[in-house]
Amino acid sequence: MIEVLQSNGFRRAYKRLNPNQKAAVDKAVNTIVEDPTLGEAKKGDLAGRQVALETTGAVERMQGYKGFCKVRFGAYRVGLRADRTGSVEVMVVAHSREIYRLFP
């Protein structure tokens, strides 16, 4: 079973979202919970490296940050950290122009 953790910053930002955005965030988190190893391995010169910006639906691995993902929904992004121990930490939800300042 996968444990889902929420940071305090995520909780504060989640409260400010409208109901449609909250539903999209819940769906995005459930996508990661169902399969925390989403994405494909790199090929060629980058073989053996962590998945980097390989898209599976709206879930993208962050290049250069092992275990970090972002999920797109509309103009917003959810920042997540998944590890192989069975936990997913939802770290931040922010507008696309702010997410890269706040995450990872």
Number of C-alpha atoms within 10 A of each C-alpha: 8 16 11 16 13 13 11 12 12 17 14 12 12 17 10 10 14 9 11 8 16 14 11 17 22 10 14 21 20 13 17 21 18 11 11 20 14 18 18 14 13 15 10 6 7 11 10 10 13 18 26 20 17 17 14 13 12 13 23 20 25 21 15 12 13 15 18 22 26 26 25 19 17 10 10 18 25 24 24 27 22 22 15 10 9 12 16 22 18 23 21 23 26 20 14 15 10 12 17 12 9 11 18 15
